[in-house]
Structure formats: structure tokens, C-alpha cells
């Protein structure tokens, strides 16, 4: 039974005043940066609707004799940079005690991450929705997934062949090289037309021809920002967050020192969302962040998209609240 058709029998017997139980797989809650953390924004929005929120990490998830259980911390949340949570109880719970789970663990996307998606998929198979869908998170590499929409992407190459990667540079003259498993702007290299370190860049990223690496034609509009656009069930939030690179940088990632600037979506942004949105919806990728530079889609972030707090602050939005309303209506099947 998939999330779209999920109707929890126990919920249907509670009457009109429903209280949902939501479990959140995330990094340790005491390690987050509350002022900008999108997962905290989601949990605050769930709590504001009267839902019970529990958090846990990958280490707390296990299966025994075919049944998935979780060692959870039931929490009370606060929108406070000094104190953002209290632990009400620590306990072991069966996964089926929850009404849905959110997968909000930050990369790295390593084998432990993949194992977690397998366990979450077993939970999903019991009829408890997991958002985003574990199989789709596992299948959709955030850089390669974007290449399914070539009408939206810049010229690109993915290869481990060093000569092929060099030829791409000869063709385009100004190229970005990056690993397929990178995050936060890590290990992204720009090779300009007269790049003397081209061989070293390619050798490093491919580990001397052992690892697939992405090359993209450099997009000059990066100077105006790499825009994060959030989509809920395939529909875009009408504003994006342009991450403008610091002086001398080619990376707009906030983790790499970029400056956040809010902007309305352009006609091209809407076109890209129209191309990508139906596929996201079909795959159960309910909360996604796409990255757009100029007229081009560069990445589709499906694991743990961020920028809720920044967009809310600039445009007086309630993105996490909108997401909870979607979950309540479309996942839980509760009509207003």
C-alpha cells in the first residue's frame, strides 16, 4: 500500500479531533543550527497542529524478527536559538505506532544511509507512509537525476574516462567538475580555458579513472546566484532563494560562504518546475529542492532539502505549515 492510498484504520476511529504521531529520522537534534534548520521548522509546524513529534537517528532504527522498531525521543519543540527542544520521554516503539515518518537525515549518502532506506521501506510496506519515499531517495542521485531533464540542464558529461573529461573541457573552454556524491559545494572545481591544473583536477575527482565524475559547462549567471526552489508534491513555492557566491568564489552554497537573496520565480523557473514536478509526484518525492543557475537546472535535492527558514523570513511564508497541511490532506486523507 503506497502513501497516496494510506488510510490508517486506527486514525479513522479517533473521531474529529485527530492527533497524529510523526517520527523524524534526522541528525542528532542537539547538533542542528535551529535558526536555519528546515527540519526543525517542519517539526514546529507539526507541533503547532497538535501532532506528537518523536525524533531518532539512524542508530536508533532496527528490525527484529521481521518487525521494525525505533528507539525514539518524544520531544517538545521551541522556536528559540538557545533552547529548541525538551526531551519528554525516551522509549522503544514499534514503527507501526506512528502515522508517518519523515526522512530528514543529512548526507553523506553512504552505505549506512542506503541501509536506512531499506529499513524505512519495510516500514512503508506496513502501510505507514515515509516522506520522501525511501526507494526514490535511494534511486535518485541528486546530480544524475537532473539529467533526466536534458531540456532543462546545461551541457554536461558524466564519465570516469579522463581523456573524455579533458575533451569536454577542450570543447567548452570553461567547465565545472564535481563529484556525484558531494554536498554543500565540497570538491567543486572550475577549470577555465587556460587551466594548468586540469589533469590534477580530473585525476583527483576520478581517483585516476576509478570514479564517475560530472562535468558541466560553466554558467556565467552563477554570479547572480544559484537559486534553490522548493517544491511540495511537485508544486513550487512561488519564491526562490538565490545563493550568491562570495567574492572570488564560483560556489553559491551557503555552506561555502554564499549570501542568500530572495527572488520571485521567473517564467523559465516555472517551466523547469513543470517539467520536473510530475515526475517528483509520481516518485513520492514530496518535499524537494531544485537548484537553478540562470536558465538551467543543475541539481535535484531529494534527501534533506533546506532553505525553509530563509524563504519564510524574507517573504513571510509558512512553507513547513504548507507541507504539514499537504501531509494531513493527501497522506492522512483528512479533509477540512
Secondary structure, 3 states (H helix, E strand, C coil): CCHHHCCCHHHHCCCCCCCCEEEEEECCHHHCCCCCCHHHHHHHHHHHCCCEEEEECHHHEEEECCEEEEEEEEEEECCCCCCCEEEEEEEEEEHHHCCEEEEECCCCCCHHHHHHHHHHHHHHHCCCEEECCHHHHHHCCCCCHHHHCCCCECCEEEECCHHHHHHHHHHHCCEEEEECCCCCCCCCEEECCCCCCHHHHHHHHHCCCCCCEEEEECCHHHHHCEEEEEEECCEECCEEEEEECCCCCCCCCHHHCCEEEEEECCHHHHHHHHHHHHHHHHCCCCEEEEEEECCEEEEEECCCCCCHHHHHHHHCCCHHHHHHHHHHHHHCCCCC
